[in-house]
Amino acid sequence: MNKTNLIIDITNLEKDEVDDLKIYLIGENILFDEETISEFTKEDFDRNEDENEHTKNSYELAKMFGDSDEKSQMTKLYNKTRKVGSYLTESENDFVITIQSKYYRRLK
């Protein structure tokens, strides 16, 4: 079975157009769905931390609170960590930590 990757270039879209996108999980690509944003809680965050899912937590925080650049970057990093044998660089890991530090206190 052949895999096909669909890449959507959003660089020419207005910010409100990007923010209004409803995007879904397709294959290995993690994409945003605004309807699930409010479901992520401190309890989810803590459970993910126990399972060493730090990048997933930052991805969820960026989905809820981040700007379009943060959402885009965290989607890329989360997708990268979902691949077997893939690790983040030091600067990518620093970005993950920055997102957590910036938005954790907003969780309920």
Backbone bond lengths (Angstrom), bond angles and torsions (degrees), N, CA, C in turn:
res aa  C-N    CA-C-N  psi(-1)  N-CA   C-N-CA  omega(-1)  CA-C   N-CA-C  phi
1 M - - - 1.446 - - 1.532 109.20 -
2 N 1.304 117.09 129.08 1.457 122.18 178.89 1.513 110.40 -83.53
3 K 1.324 114.86 142.27 1.460 120.15 174.93 1.514 108.41 -99.78
4 T 1.310 115.14 140.44 1.446 120.80 176.16 1.519 108.03 -124.18
5 N 1.311 116.35 128.89 1.459 120.40 176.80 1.514 108.84 -101.19
6 L 1.304 115.45 133.07 1.454 121.55 176.05 1.514 107.06 -106.12
7 I 1.303 116.02 120.91 1.457 121.11 178.32 1.523 107.45 -115.14
8 I 1.310 114.70 125.93 1.458 120.13 179.79 1.525 107.88 -107.27
9 D 1.313 116.56 120.91 1.456 121.51 177.97 1.521 108.21 -84.48
10 I 1.338 115.44 114.05 1.465 119.56 -178.32 1.521 111.63 -103.47
11 T 1.322 117.12 8.86 1.465 119.99 -175.67 1.525 112.82 -64.16
12 N 1.325 118.16 -25.26 1.461 119.91 -178.72 1.525 113.27 -96.80
13 L 1.330 116.75 3.46 1.460 119.90 178.43 1.519 110.20 -86.36
14 E 1.304 116.37 151.33 1.459 121.35 173.72 1.525 108.33 -71.75
15 K 1.348 116.90 155.71 1.457 121.00 -177.53 1.529 111.67 -56.17
16 D 1.340 117.99 -43.49 1.463 119.65 -178.39 1.526 111.71 -68.06
17 E 1.322 117.85 -27.90 1.463 120.62 175.91 1.527 110.61 -68.68
18 V 1.325 115.95 -41.02 1.460 120.61 178.54 1.520 109.70 -67.17
19 D 1.332 117.01 -44.64 1.461 121.10 -178.97 1.523 112.13 -62.86
20 D 1.327 117.47 -28.52 1.464 121.36 -177.67 1.524 113.62 -86.66
21 L 1.326 117.63 -4.38 1.460 120.18 -178.43 1.518 111.32 -64.82
22 K 1.310 116.28 137.08 1.461 121.57 170.20 1.510 105.47 -108.30
23 I 1.309 115.64 114.37 1.450 120.98 -174.42 1.524 108.12 -127.81
24 Y 1.312 117.22 151.11 1.455 121.48 -171.26 1.519 112.47 -127.01
25 L 1.336 116.03 167.26 1.452 122.77 176.01 1.519 108.47 -73.36
26 I 1.341 115.09 121.36 1.459 120.33 179.70 1.525 106.82 -131.25
27 G 1.310 116.63 114.25 1.460 120.12 -179.65 1.505 111.08 59.28
28 E 1.320 117.16 -124.88 1.458 121.97 -179.23 1.519 112.50 -90.72
29 N 1.315 118.05 -4.80 1.457 120.97 -176.90 1.514 110.94 -90.70
30 I 1.325 115.42 124.56 1.459 121.65 178.19 1.518 107.42 -93.82
31 L 1.308 115.62 126.11 1.452 120.54 -178.23 1.520 109.54 -132.43
32 F 1.298 116.81 166.30 1.458 121.53 -172.72 1.519 113.33 -86.21
33 D 1.313 115.33 145.01 1.454 123.97 171.75 1.518 106.20 -135.86
34 E 1.310 117.81 108.58 1.456 122.07 -174.71 1.524 113.41 -57.70
35 E 1.321 118.21 -26.82 1.453 120.74 -177.62 1.522 112.54 -68.82
36 T 1.315 118.97 -21.27 1.461 120.98 -178.99 1.520 112.78 -97.24
37 I 1.304 117.91 -1.93 1.452 121.57 -174.90 1.528 112.46 -59.68
38 S 1.307 119.15 -43.40 1.452 121.52 -174.25 1.527 113.31 -74.67
39 E 1.316 118.69 -4.67 1.452 121.47 -176.05 1.527 113.41 -81.11
40 F 1.296 120.95 -17.21 1.460 123.26 -175.27 1.523 110.02 -83.22
41 T 1.339 117.21 125.40 1.464 122.44 -174.58 1.525 111.32 -124.28
42 K 1.341 116.54 174.73 1.460 121.14 174.41 1.527 110.42 -60.42
43 E 1.307 116.48 -35.45 1.464 120.59 177.91 1.538 110.46 -61.75
44 D 1.333 116.19 -43.78 1.469 120.52 176.70 1.527 110.44 -62.34
45 F 1.327 115.12 -43.90 1.463 120.64 179.89 1.525 110.33 -58.22
46 D 1.337 116.35 -49.06 1.465 120.95 -178.25 1.532 111.52 -62.67
47 R 1.315 116.64 -40.63 1.467 120.55 178.11 1.538 110.11 -62.55
48 N 1.327 115.98 -43.63 1.470 119.90 178.28 1.527 111.40 -63.13
49 E 1.327 117.15 -39.26 1.465 120.23 178.10 1.525 110.30 -62.02
50 D 1.334 116.85 -41.85 1.467 120.77 177.80 1.528 111.68 -60.49
51 E 1.324 116.35 -29.07 1.463 122.25 -179.19 1.537 112.35 -98.35
52 N 1.341 116.38 13.02 1.472 122.70 179.66 1.529 112.82 58.99
53 E 1.303 116.51 34.09 1.469 122.20 178.48 1.532 109.94 -97.56
54 H 1.328 116.41 55.55 1.461 121.48 -175.64 1.526 111.92 -64.90
55 T 1.318 116.47 -42.11 1.463 119.97 -179.54 1.525 110.43 -66.17
56 K 1.316 117.21 -37.69 1.463 120.50 177.19 1.522 110.34 -61.31
57 N 1.327 117.30 -41.64 1.461 120.02 178.00 1.522 111.42 -60.97
58 S 1.315 116.82 -45.03 1.464 119.40 179.36 1.513 111.23 -65.70
59 Y 1.318 116.62 -36.50 1.470 121.42 175.77 1.528 109.99 -59.81
60 E 1.330 116.58 -47.66 1.469 120.69 -179.79 1.527 111.40 -64.66
61 L 1.330 116.87 -40.74 1.467 120.23 178.10 1.530 111.39 -64.47
62 A 1.320 116.84 -41.76 1.467 120.59 178.20 1.521 110.08 -64.19
63 K 1.321 117.05 -39.63 1.470 120.62 177.41 1.519 110.88 -58.55
64 M 1.319 115.72 -42.15 1.467 119.88 -175.88 1.522 113.16 -78.21
65 F 1.330 116.86 -42.83 1.458 120.01 -167.31 1.526 115.12 -122.74
66 G 1.316 117.97 -15.29 1.455 120.81 -172.15 1.513 114.54 -77.88
67 D 1.330 114.57 163.01 1.460 119.35 173.68 1.533 108.24 -80.98
68 S 1.309 117.10 177.07 1.469 120.19 -174.29 1.529 111.97 -62.79
69 D 1.338 118.46 -34.01 1.466 120.79 178.29 1.527 110.93 -67.48
70 E 1.328 116.72 -42.50 1.463 120.47 179.06 1.529 110.79 -65.69
71 K 1.307 116.65 -40.85 1.473 120.61 177.85 1.524 110.55 -61.79
72 S 1.311 116.46 -45.69 1.458 121.40 -179.26 1.523 110.94 -62.99
73 Q 1.321 117.33 -47.12 1.465 121.56 -178.91 1.530 110.80 -63.62
74 M 1.332 117.39 -42.92 1.466 119.70 -178.60 1.528 110.61 -70.02
75 T 1.307 119.08 -32.18 1.465 120.71 175.61 1.528 109.23 -62.14
76 K 1.333 116.54 -45.07 1.468 120.79 179.08 1.530 111.16 -61.82
77 L 1.326 116.14 -45.24 1.460 119.74 -177.97 1.528 111.33 -68.08
78 Y 1.315 116.66 -40.71 1.466 119.48 179.17 1.528 110.60 -64.51
79 N 1.314 116.92 -43.91 1.467 120.21 176.78 1.526 110.52 -59.87
80 K 1.319 116.57 -40.57 1.467 121.17 -179.80 1.531 110.66 -61.35
81 T 1.333 117.34 -42.81 1.463 120.05 -177.11 1.523 112.62 -74.95
82 R 1.310 117.84 -15.54 1.461 121.05 178.81 1.529 111.68 -76.45
83 K 1.310 116.99 -15.92 1.472 120.84 179.48 1.525 109.67 -84.08
84 V 1.300 116.89 137.10 1.461 122.28 -178.50 1.526 110.25 -60.82
85 G 1.325 115.39 131.84 1.461 120.44 176.71 1.509 114.35 79.23
86 S 1.325 117.77 11.51 1.458 120.91 -178.34 1.524 110.20 -102.90
87 Y 1.312 115.71 132.83 1.455 121.38 -179.12 1.522 109.67 -127.75
88 L 1.323 115.12 157.21 1.459 120.45 178.31 1.520 110.32 -84.90
89 T 1.317 114.74 148.42 1.459 119.72 172.51 1.530 108.41 -73.83
90 E 1.311 116.64 170.70 1.465 120.27 179.28 1.532 111.06 -60.97
91 S 1.313 117.93 -43.03 1.470 120.22 -179.43 1.531 111.30 -68.16
92 E 1.340 116.96 -35.36 1.468 119.76 176.66 1.523 110.24 -67.09
93 N 1.324 116.78 -41.47 1.461 120.77 177.70 1.528 110.59 -63.69
94 D 1.315 117.20 -38.88 1.468 121.41 176.98 1.532 110.35 -60.49
95 F 1.331 116.93 -38.86 1.463 120.79 178.68 1.535 110.22 -64.87
96 V 1.328 116.95 -42.12 1.467 121.84 177.35 1.529 109.93 -57.74
97 I 1.322 116.52 -46.23 1.466 121.61 -179.97 1.519 110.81 -65.02
98 T 1.316 117.21 -39.84 1.463 121.35 178.73 1.529 111.35 -60.32
99 I 1.324 116.77 -43.62 1.470 120.95 179.29 1.528 110.03 -62.28
100 Q 1.328 117.02 -43.71 1.468 119.86 179.36 1.520 111.04 -63.58
101 S 1.324 116.22 -45.25 1.464 120.63 -179.50 1.526 111.59 -62.79
102 K 1.298 115.97 -36.69 1.465 121.60 -175.77 1.529 112.69 -74.42
103 Y 1.359 117.43 -36.92 1.457 119.20 -169.10 1.533 116.32 -117.44
104 Y 1.334 119.31 -9.40 1.465 119.92 -175.64 1.525 112.52 -55.47
105 R 1.321 117.21 -44.16 1.473 120.57 -175.97 1.531 113.57 -62.05
106 R 1.328 117.56 -15.12 1.457 120.59 178.68 1.537 113.38 -82.49
107 L 1.340 116.72 -14.19 1.468 119.58 -179.60 1.523 110.52 -68.37
108 K 1.318 114.88 151.79 1.469 121.05 176.95 1.504 109.95 -111.88
